[in-house]
Amino acid sequence: MTRRALIPENLRAACAAADMSPGIQSGNHVFLTGVTGVLSDGVMPAEAEAQFHSCFDKIASVLAEADLTLGYVVEMTSYHVGLRAHFDLFDSVRRQHLSAPFPAWTAVEVAGLRRPGAVVEIRVVAASA
């Protein structure tokens, strides 16, 4: 089975520095590394909503490298600092980016994330056919 790294232009420098791929296409599946809402300039937005949108925008950019959209996401795991405090807002943003049939989803509350200031990290699996 052929595997290939999916690295959008805006993530190349960060991925090279970390020796990682934001996504791997393996057969009909795409597996994404968890993403936080840090912006391309390295700034973490203070507002949770801005972080949520940034996460989905990054996920979409990785999927685009495989000619896929967010509509191909079949599974999503989201890790939250303060899940109960921002769940309704996250759910609203999620519904703006994903549509039926909605992917399977697990939301997990965590004590912290690697990126300072991050309130969410999202990882997904997509399938093309």
Phi and psi in radians as a Rosetta constraint file:
Dihedral C 1 N 2 CA 2 C 2 CIRCULARHARMONIC -1.471 0.35
Dihedral N 2 CA 2 C 2 N 3 CIRCULARHARMONIC 2.388 0.35
Dihedral C 2 N 3 CA 3 C 3 CIRCULARHARMONIC -2.118 0.35
Dihedral N 3 CA 3 C 3 N 4 CIRCULARHARMONIC 2.530 0.35
Dihedral C 3 N 4 CA 4 C 4 CIRCULARHARMONIC -2.536 0.35
Dihedral N 4 CA 4 C 4 N 5 CIRCULARHARMONIC 2.520 0.35
Dihedral C 4 N 5 CA 5 C 5 CIRCULARHARMONIC -1.333 0.35
Dihedral N 5 CA 5 C 5 N 6 CIRCULARHARMONIC 2.486 0.35
Dihedral C 5 N 6 CA 6 C 6 CIRCULARHARMONIC -2.008 0.35
Dihedral N 6 CA 6 C 6 N 7 CIRCULARHARMONIC 1.846 0.35
Dihedral C 6 N 7 CA 7 C 7 CIRCULARHARMONIC -2.289 0.35
Dihedral N 7 CA 7 C 7 N 8 CIRCULARHARMONIC 1.765 0.35
Dihedral C 7 N 8 CA 8 C 8 CIRCULARHARMONIC -1.124 0.35
Dihedral N 8 CA 8 C 8 N 9 CIRCULARHARMONIC 2.690 0.35
Dihedral C 8 N 9 CA 9 C 9 CIRCULARHARMONIC -0.900 0.35
Dihedral N 9 CA 9 C 9 N 10 CIRCULARHARMONIC -0.751 0.35
Dihedral C 9 N 10 CA 10 C 10 CIRCULARHARMONIC -1.199 0.35
Dihedral N 10 CA 10 C 10 N 11 CIRCULARHARMONIC -0.190 0.35
Dihedral C 10 N 11 CA 11 C 11 CIRCULARHARMONIC -1.979 0.35
Dihedral N 11 CA 11 C 11 N 12 CIRCULARHARMONIC -0.004 0.35
Dihedral C 11 N 12 CA 12 C 12 CIRCULARHARMONIC -1.053 0.35
Dihedral N 12 CA 12 C 12 N 13 CIRCULARHARMONIC -0.817 0.35
Dihedral C 12 N 13 CA 13 C 13 CIRCULARHARMONIC -1.113 0.35
Dihedral N 13 CA 13 C 13 N 14 CIRCULARHARMONIC -0.790 0.35
Dihedral C 13 N 14 CA 14 C 14 CIRCULARHARMONIC -1.106 0.35
Dihedral N 14 CA 14 C 14 N 15 CIRCULARHARMONIC -0.686 0.35
Dihedral C 14 N 15 CA 15 C 15 CIRCULARHARMONIC -1.216 0.35
Dihedral N 15 CA 15 C 15 N 16 CIRCULARHARMONIC -0.672 0.35
Dihedral C 15 N 16 CA 16 C 16 CIRCULARHARMONIC -1.126 0.35
Dihedral N 16 CA 16 C 16 N 17 CIRCULARHARMONIC -0.719 0.35
Dihedral C 16 N 17 CA 17 C 17 CIRCULARHARMONIC -1.162 0.35
Dihedral N 17 CA 17 C 17 N 18 CIRCULARHARMONIC -0.528 0.35
Dihedral C 17 N 18 CA 18 C 18 CIRCULARHARMONIC -1.759 0.35
Dihedral N 18 CA 18 C 18 N 19 CIRCULARHARMONIC -0.032 0.35
Dihedral C 18 N 19 CA 19 C 19 CIRCULARHARMONIC 0.874 0.35
Dihedral N 19 CA 19 C 19 N 20 CIRCULARHARMONIC 0.987 0.35
Dihedral C 19 N 20 CA 20 C 20 CIRCULARHARMONIC -2.579 0.35
Dihedral N 20 CA 20 C 20 N 21 CIRCULARHARMONIC 2.879 0.35
Dihedral C 20 N 21 CA 21 C 21 CIRCULARHARMONIC -2.037 0.35
Dihedral N 21 CA 21 C 21 N 22 CIRCULARHARMONIC 2.369 0.35
Dihedral C 21 N 22 CA 22 C 22 CIRCULARHARMONIC -1.228 0.35
Dihedral N 22 CA 22 C 22 N 23 CIRCULARHARMONIC -0.352 0.35
Dihedral C 22 N 23 CA 23 C 23 CIRCULARHARMONIC -2.737 0.35
Dihedral N 23 CA 23 C 23 N 24 CIRCULARHARMONIC 2.636 0.35
Dihedral C 23 N 24 CA 24 C 24 CIRCULARHARMONIC -2.250 0.35
Dihedral N 24 CA 24 C 24 N 25 CIRCULARHARMONIC 2.220 0.35
Dihedral C 24 N 25 CA 25 C 25 CIRCULARHARMONIC -1.668 0.35
Dihedral N 25 CA 25 C 25 N 26 CIRCULARHARMONIC 2.186 0.35
Dihedral C 25 N 26 CA 26 C 26 CIRCULARHARMONIC -2.319 0.35
Dihedral N 26 CA 26 C 26 N 27 CIRCULARHARMONIC 1.852 0.35
Dihedral C 26 N 27 CA 27 C 27 CIRCULARHARMONIC 1.088 0.35
Dihedral N 27 CA 27 C 27 N 28 CIRCULARHARMONIC -2.237 0.35
Dihedral C 27 N 28 CA 28 C 28 CIRCULARHARMONIC -1.575 0.35
Dihedral N 28 CA 28 C 28 N 29 CIRCULARHARMONIC 0.096 0.35
Dihedral C 28 N 29 CA 29 C 29 CIRCULARHARMONIC -1.978 0.35
Dihedral N 29 CA 29 C 29 N 30 CIRCULARHARMONIC 2.588 0.35
Dihedral C 29 N 30 CA 30 C 30 CIRCULARHARMONIC -2.165 0.35
Dihedral N 30 CA 30 C 30 N 31 CIRCULARHARMONIC 2.195 0.35
Dihedral C 30 N 31 CA 31 C 31 CIRCULARHARMONIC -1.930 0.35
Dihedral N 31 CA 31 C 31 N 32 CIRCULARHARMONIC 2.147 0.35
Dihedral C 31 N 32 CA 32 C 32 CIRCULARHARMONIC -1.840 0.35
Dihedral N 32 CA 32 C 32 N 33 CIRCULARHARMONIC 2.464 0.35
Dihedral C 32 N 33 CA 33 C 33 CIRCULARHARMONIC -1.175 0.35
Dihedral N 33 CA 33 C 33 N 34 CIRCULARHARMONIC 2.603 0.35
Dihedral C 33 N 34 CA 34 C 34 CIRCULARHARMONIC -1.053 0.35
Dihedral N 34 CA 34 C 34 N 35 CIRCULARHARMONIC 2.443 0.35
Dihedral C 34 N 35 CA 35 C 35 CIRCULARHARMONIC -2.118 0.35
Dihedral N 35 CA 35 C 35 N 36 CIRCULARHARMONIC 2.532 0.35
Dihedral C 35 N 36 CA 36 C 36 CIRCULARHARMONIC -1.847 0.35
Dihedral N 36 CA 36 C 36 N 37 CIRCULARHARMONIC 3.116 0.35
Dihedral C 36 N 37 CA 37 C 37 CIRCULARHARMONIC -1.524 0.35
Dihedral N 37 CA 37 C 37 N 38 CIRCULARHARMONIC 0.218 0.35
Dihedral C 37 N 38 CA 38 C 38 CIRCULARHARMONIC -1.032 0.35
Dihedral N 38 CA 38 C 38 N 39 CIRCULARHARMONIC 2.414 0.35
Dihedral C 38 N 39 CA 39 C 39 CIRCULARHARMONIC -1.407 0.35
Dihedral N 39 CA 39 C 39 N 40 CIRCULARHARMONIC 2.935 0.35
Dihedral C 39 N 40 CA 40 C 40 CIRCULARHARMONIC -1.083 0.35
Dihedral N 40 CA 40 C 40 N 41 CIRCULARHARMONIC -0.393 0.35
Dihedral C 40 N 41 CA 41 C 41 CIRCULARHARMONIC -1.521 0.35
Dihedral N 41 CA 41 C 41 N 42 CIRCULARHARMONIC 0.089 0.35
Dihedral C 41 N 42 CA 42 C 42 CIRCULARHARMONIC 1.536 0.35
Dihedral N 42 CA 42 C 42 N 43 CIRCULARHARMONIC -0.001 0.35
Dihedral C 42 N 43 CA 43 C 43 CIRCULARHARMONIC -1.552 0.35
Dihedral N 43 CA 43 C 43 N 44 CIRCULARHARMONIC 2.326 0.35
Dihedral C 43 N 44 CA 44 C 44 CIRCULARHARMONIC -1.617 0.35
Dihedral N 44 CA 44 C 44 N 45 CIRCULARHARMONIC 2.057 0.35
Dihedral C 44 N 45 CA 45 C 45 CIRCULARHARMONIC -1.040 0.35
Dihedral N 45 CA 45 C 45 N 46 CIRCULARHARMONIC 2.499 0.35
Dihedral C 45 N 46 CA 46 C 46 CIRCULARHARMONIC -1.292 0.35
Dihedral N 46 CA 46 C 46 N 47 CIRCULARHARMONIC -0.505 0.35
Dihedral C 46 N 47 CA 47 C 47 CIRCULARHARMONIC -1.476 0.35
Dihedral N 47 CA 47 C 47 N 48 CIRCULARHARMONIC 2.272 0.35
Dihedral C 47 N 48 CA 48 C 48 CIRCULARHARMONIC -1.029 0.35
Dihedral N 48 CA 48 C 48 N 49 CIRCULARHARMONIC -0.740 0.35
Dihedral C 48 N 49 CA 49 C 49 CIRCULARHARMONIC -1.041 0.35
Dihedral N 49 CA 49 C 49 N 50 CIRCULARHARMONIC -0.725 0.35
Dihedral C 49 N 50 CA 50 C 50 CIRCULARHARMONIC -1.108 0.35
Dihedral N 50 CA 50 C 50 N 51 CIRCULARHARMONIC -0.681 0.35
Dihedral C 50 N 51 CA 51 C 51 CIRCULARHARMONIC -1.098 0.35
Dihedral N 51 CA 51 C 51 N 52 CIRCULARHARMONIC -0.756 0.35
Dihedral C 51 N 52 CA 52 C 52 CIRCULARHARMONIC -1.072 0.35
Dihedral N 52 CA 52 C 52 N 53 CIRCULARHARMONIC -0.829 0.35
Dihedral C 52 N 53 CA 53 C 53 CIRCULARHARMONIC -1.089 0.35
Dihedral N 53 CA 53 C 53 N 54 CIRCULARHARMONIC -0.713 0.35
Dihedral C 53 N 54 CA 54 C 54 CIRCULARHARMONIC -1.066 0.35
Dihedral N 54 CA 54 C 54 N 55 CIRCULARHARMONIC -0.709 0.35
Dihedral C 54 N 55 CA 55 C 55 CIRCULARHARMONIC -1.030 0.35
Dihedral N 55 CA 55 C 55 N 56 CIRCULARHARMONIC -0.893 0.35
Dihedral C 55 N 56 CA 56 C 56 CIRCULARHARMONIC -1.141 0.35
Dihedral N 56 CA 56 C 56 N 57 CIRCULARHARMONIC -0.603 0.35
Dihedral C 56 N 57 CA 57 C 57 CIRCULARHARMONIC -1.114 0.35
Dihedral N 57 CA 57 C 57 N 58 CIRCULARHARMONIC -0.728 0.35
Dihedral C 57 N 58 CA 58 C 58 CIRCULARHARMONIC -1.159 0.35
Dihedral N 58 CA 58 C 58 N 59 CIRCULARHARMONIC -0.740 0.35
Dihedral C 58 N 59 CA 59 C 59 CIRCULARHARMONIC -1.025 0.35
Dihedral N 59 CA 59 C 59 N 60 CIRCULARHARMONIC -0.787 0.35
Dihedral C 59 N 60 CA 60 C 60 CIRCULARHARMONIC -1.064 0.35
Dihedral N 60 CA 60 C 60 N 61 CIRCULARHARMONIC -0.658 0.35
Dihedral C 60 N 61 CA 61 C 61 CIRCULARHARMONIC -1.205 0.35
Dihedral N 61 CA 61 C 61 N 62 CIRCULARHARMONIC -0.611 0.35
Dihedral C 61 N 62 CA 62 C 62 CIRCULARHARMONIC -1.227 0.35
Dihedral N 62 CA 62 C 62 N 63 CIRCULARHARMONIC -0.786 0.35
Dihedral C 62 N 63 CA 63 C 63 CIRCULARHARMONIC -1.066 0.35
Dihedral N 63 CA 63 C 63 N 64 CIRCULARHARMONIC -0.612 0.35
Dihedral C 63 N 64 CA 64 C 64 CIRCULARHARMONIC -1.056 0.35
Dihedral N 64 CA 64 C 64 N 65 CIRCULARHARMONIC -0.520 0.35
Dihedral C 64 N 65 CA 65 C 65 CIRCULARHARMONIC -1.102 0.35
Dihedral N 65 CA 65 C 65 N 66 CIRCULARHARMONIC -0.382 0.35
Dihedral C 65 N 66 CA 66 C 66 CIRCULARHARMONIC -1.832 0.35
Dihedral N 66 CA 66 C 66 N 67 CIRCULARHARMONIC 0.282 0.35
Dihedral C 66 N 67 CA 67 C 67 CIRCULARHARMONIC 1.005 0.35
Dihedral N 67 CA 67 C 67 N 68 CIRCULARHARMONIC 0.649 0.35
Dihedral C 67 N 68 CA 68 C 68 CIRCULARHARMONIC -2.073 0.35
Dihedral N 68 CA 68 C 68 N 69 CIRCULARHARMONIC 2.849 0.35
Dihedral C 68 N 69 CA 69 C 69 CIRCULARHARMONIC -2.102 0.35
Dihedral N 69 CA 69 C 69 N 70 CIRCULARHARMONIC 3.109 0.35
Dihedral C 69 N 70 CA 70 C 70 CIRCULARHARMONIC -1.078 0.35
Dihedral N 70 CA 70 C 70 N 71 CIRCULARHARMONIC -0.348 0.35
Dihedral C 70 N 71 CA 71 C 71 CIRCULARHARMONIC -1.135 0.35
Dihedral N 71 CA 71 C 71 N 72 CIRCULARHARMONIC -0.249 0.35
Dihedral C 71 N 72 CA 72 C 72 CIRCULARHARMONIC -1.625 0.35
Dihedral N 72 CA 72 C 72 N 73 CIRCULARHARMONIC -0.031 0.35
Dihedral C 72 N 73 CA 73 C 73 CIRCULARHARMONIC -1.210 0.35
Dihedral N 73 CA 73 C 73 N 74 CIRCULARHARMONIC 2.222 0.35
Dihedral C 73 N 74 CA 74 C 74 CIRCULARHARMONIC -1.917 0.35
Dihedral N 74 CA 74 C 74 N 75 CIRCULARHARMONIC -0.322 0.35
Dihedral C 74 N 75 CA 75 C 75 CIRCULARHARMONIC -2.598 0.35
Dihedral N 75 CA 75 C 75 N 76 CIRCULARHARMONIC 2.413 0.35
Dihedral C 75 N 76 CA 76 C 76 CIRCULARHARMONIC -2.417 0.35
Dihedral N 76 CA 76 C 76 N 77 CIRCULARHARMONIC 2.357 0.35
Dihedral C 76 N 77 CA 77 C 77 CIRCULARHARMONIC -2.131 0.35
Dihedral N 77 CA 77 C 77 N 78 CIRCULARHARMONIC 2.241 0.35
Dihedral C 77 N 78 CA 78 C 78 CIRCULARHARMONIC -2.084 0.35
Dihedral N 78 CA 78 C 78 N 79 CIRCULARHARMONIC 2.361 0.35
Dihedral C 78 N 79 CA 79 C 79 CIRCULARHARMONIC -1.954 0.35
Dihedral N 79 CA 79 C 79 N 80 CIRCULARHARMONIC 2.200 0.35
Dihedral C 79 N 80 CA 80 C 80 CIRCULARHARMONIC -2.173 0.35
Dihedral N 80 CA 80 C 80 N 81 CIRCULARHARMONIC 2.368 0.35
Dihedral C 80 N 81 CA 81 C 81 CIRCULARHARMONIC -1.656 0.35
Dihedral N 81 CA 81 C 81 N 82 CIRCULARHARMONIC 2.017 0.35
Dihedral C 81 N 82 CA 82 C 82 CIRCULARHARMONIC 1.392 0.35
Dihedral N 82 CA 82 C 82 N 83 CIRCULARHARMONIC 0.734 0.35
Dihedral C 82 N 83 CA 83 C 83 CIRCULARHARMONIC -0.900 0.35
Dihedral N 83 CA 83 C 83 N 84 CIRCULARHARMONIC -0.866 0.35
Dihedral C 83 N 84 CA 84 C 84 CIRCULARHARMONIC -1.138 0.35
Dihedral N 84 CA 84 C 84 N 85 CIRCULARHARMONIC -0.546 0.35
Dihedral C 84 N 85 CA 85 C 85 CIRCULARHARMONIC -1.227 0.35
Dihedral N 85 CA 85 C 85 N 86 CIRCULARHARMONIC -0.508 0.35
Dihedral C 85 N 86 CA 86 C 86 CIRCULARHARMONIC -2.212 0.35
Dihedral N 86 CA 86 C 86 N 87 CIRCULARHARMONIC 0.239 0.35
Dihedral C 86 N 87 CA 87 C 87 CIRCULARHARMONIC -1.021 0.35
Dihedral N 87 CA 87 C 87 N 88 CIRCULARHARMONIC -0.838 0.35
Dihedral C 87 N 88 CA 88 C 88 CIRCULARHARMONIC -1.072 0.35
Dihedral N 88 CA 88 C 88 N 89 CIRCULARHARMONIC -0.708 0.35
Dihedral C 88 N 89 CA 89 C 89 CIRCULARHARMONIC -1.143 0.35
Dihedral N 89 CA 89 C 89 N 90 CIRCULARHARMONIC -0.786 0.35
Dihedral C 89 N 90 CA 90 C 90 CIRCULARHARMONIC -1.044 0.35
Dihedral N 90 CA 90 C 90 N 91 CIRCULARHARMONIC -0.791 0.35
Dihedral C 90 N 91 CA 91 C 91 CIRCULARHARMONIC -1.061 0.35
Dihedral N 91 CA 91 C 91 N 92 CIRCULARHARMONIC -0.671 0.35
Dihedral C 91 N 92 CA 92 C 92 CIRCULARHARMONIC -1.120 0.35
Dihedral N 92 CA 92 C 92 N 93 CIRCULARHARMONIC -0.784 0.35
Dihedral C 92 N 93 CA 93 C 93 CIRCULARHARMONIC -1.154 0.35
Dihedral N 93 CA 93 C 93 N 94 CIRCULARHARMONIC -0.732 0.35
Dihedral C 93 N 94 CA 94 C 94 CIRCULARHARMONIC -0.965 0.35
Dihedral N 94 CA 94 C 94 N 95 CIRCULARHARMONIC -0.770 0.35
Dihedral C 94 N 95 CA 95 C 95 CIRCULARHARMONIC -1.207 0.35
Dihedral N 95 CA 95 C 95 N 96 CIRCULARHARMONIC -0.384 0.35
Dihedral C 95 N 96 CA 96 C 96 CIRCULARHARMONIC -1.295 0.35
Dihedral N 96 CA 96 C 96 N 97 CIRCULARHARMONIC -0.463 0.35
Dihedral C 96 N 97 CA 97 C 97 CIRCULARHARMONIC -1.798 0.35
Dihedral N 97 CA 97 C 97 N 98 CIRCULARHARMONIC -0.444 0.35
Dihedral C 97 N 98 CA 98 C 98 CIRCULARHARMONIC -2.016 0.35
Dihedral N 98 CA 98 C 98 N 99 CIRCULARHARMONIC 2.679 0.35
Dihedral C 98 N 99 CA 99 C 99 CIRCULARHARMONIC -2.426 0.35
Dihedral N 99 CA 99 C 99 N 100 CIRCULARHARMONIC 2.987 0.35
Dihedral C 99 N 100 CA 100 C 100 CIRCULARHARMONIC -1.156 0.35
Dihedral N 100 CA 100 C 100 N 101 CIRCULARHARMONIC 2.484 0.35
Dihedral C 100 N 101 CA 101 C 101 CIRCULARHARMONIC -1.294 0.35
Dihedral N 101 CA 101 C 101 N 102 CIRCULARHARMONIC 2.175 0.35
Dihedral C 101 N 102 CA 102 C 102 CIRCULARHARMONIC -1.173 0.35
Dihedral N 102 CA 102 C 102 N 103 CIRCULARHARMONIC 2.535 0.35
Dihedral C 102 N 103 CA 103 C 103 CIRCULARHARMONIC -1.213 0.35
Dihedral N 103 CA 103 C 103 N 104 CIRCULARHARMONIC 2.770 0.35
Dihedral C 103 N 104 CA 104 C 104 CIRCULARHARMONIC -1.038 0.35
Dihedral N 104 CA 104 C 104 N 105 CIRCULARHARMONIC 2.500 0.35
Dihedral C 104 N 105 CA 105 C 105 CIRCULARHARMONIC -2.525 0.35
Dihedral N 105 CA 105 C 105 N 106 CIRCULARHARMONIC 2.311 0.35
Dihedral C 105 N 106 CA 106 C 106 CIRCULARHARMONIC -2.141 0.35
Dihedral N 106 CA 106 C 106 N 107 CIRCULARHARMONIC 2.235 0.35
Dihedral C 106 N 107 CA 107 C 107 CIRCULARHARMONIC -1.935 0.35
Dihedral N 107 CA 107 C 107 N 108 CIRCULARHARMONIC 2.233 0.35
Dihedral C 107 N 108 CA 108 C 108 CIRCULARHARMONIC -2.171 0.35
Dihedral N 108 CA 108 C 108 N 109 CIRCULARHARMONIC 2.305 0.35
Dihedral C 108 N 109 CA 109 C 109 CIRCULARHARMONIC -1.515 0.35
Dihedral N 109 CA 109 C 109 N 110 CIRCULARHARMONIC 2.343 0.35
Dihedral C 109 N 110 CA 110 C 110 CIRCULARHARMONIC -2.222 0.35
Dihedral N 110 CA 110 C 110 N 111 CIRCULARHARMONIC 2.812 0.35
Dihedral C 110 N 111 CA 111 C 111 CIRCULARHARMONIC -1.327 0.35
Dihedral N 111 CA 111 C 111 N 112 CIRCULARHARMONIC -0.488 0.35
Dihedral C 111 N 112 CA 112 C 112 CIRCULARHARMONIC -2.998 0.35
Dihedral N 112 CA 112 C 112 N 113 CIRCULARHARMONIC 2.902 0.35
Dihedral C 112 N 113 CA 113 C 113 CIRCULARHARMONIC -2.211 0.35
Dihedral N 113 CA 113 C 113 N 114 CIRCULARHARMONIC 2.834 0.35
Dihedral C 113 N 114 CA 114 C 114 CIRCULARHARMONIC -1.059 0.35
Dihedral N 114 CA 114 C 114 N 115 CIRCULARHARMONIC -0.714 0.35
Dihedral C 114 N 115 CA 115 C 115 CIRCULARHARMONIC -1.397 0.35
Dihedral N 115 CA 115 C 115 N 116 CIRCULARHARMONIC 2.141 0.35
Dihedral C 115 N 116 CA 116 C 116 CIRCULARHARMONIC -1.014 0.35
Dihedral N 116 CA 116 C 116 N 117 CIRCULARHARMONIC 2.346 0.35
Dihedral C 116 N 117 CA 117 C 117 CIRCULARHARMONIC 1.517 0.35
Dihedral N 117 CA 117 C 117 N 118 CIRCULARHARMONIC -0.174 0.35
Dihedral C 117 N 118 CA 118 C 118 CIRCULARHARMONIC -1.243 0.35
Dihedral N 118 CA 118 C 118 N 119 CIRCULARHARMONIC 2.375 0.35
Dihedral C 118 N 119 CA 119 C 119 CIRCULARHARMONIC -1.906 0.35
Dihedral N 119 CA 119 C 119 N 120 CIRCULARHARMONIC -0.132 0.35
Dihedral C 119 N 120 CA 120 C 120 CIRCULARHARMONIC -2.647 0.35
Dihedral N 120 CA 120 C 120 N 121 CIRCULARHARMONIC 2.592 0.35
Dihedral C 120 N 121 CA 121 C 121 CIRCULARHARMONIC -2.354 0.35
Dihedral N 121 CA 121 C 121 N 122 CIRCULARHARMONIC 2.339 0.35
Dihedral C 121 N 122 CA 122 C 122 CIRCULARHARMONIC -2.161 0.35
Dihedral N 122 CA 122 C 122 N 123 CIRCULARHARMONIC 2.341 0.35
Dihedral C 122 N 123 CA 123 C 123 CIRCULARHARMONIC -2.198 0.35
Dihedral N 123 CA 123 C 123 N 124 CIRCULARHARMONIC 2.567 0.35
Dihedral C 123 N 124 CA 124 C 124 CIRCULARHARMONIC -2.387 0.35
Dihedral N 124 CA 124 C 124 N 125 CIRCULARHARMONIC 2.827 0.35
Dihedral C 124 N 125 CA 125 C 125 CIRCULARHARMONIC -2.165 0.35
Dihedral N 125 CA 125 C 125 N 126 CIRCULARHARMONIC 2.343 0.35
Dihedral C 125 N 126 CA 126 C 126 CIRCULARHARMONIC -2.126 0.35
Dihedral N 126 CA 126 C 126 N 127 CIRCULARHARMONIC 2.690 0.35
Dihedral C 126 N 127 CA 127 C 127 CIRCULARHARMONIC -2.309 0.35
Dihedral N 127 CA 127 C 127 N 128 CIRCULARHARMONIC 2.336 0.35
Dihedral C 127 N 128 CA 128 C 128 CIRCULARHARMONIC -1.551 0.35
Dihedral N 128 CA 128 C 128 N 129 CIRCULARHARMONIC -0.431 0.35
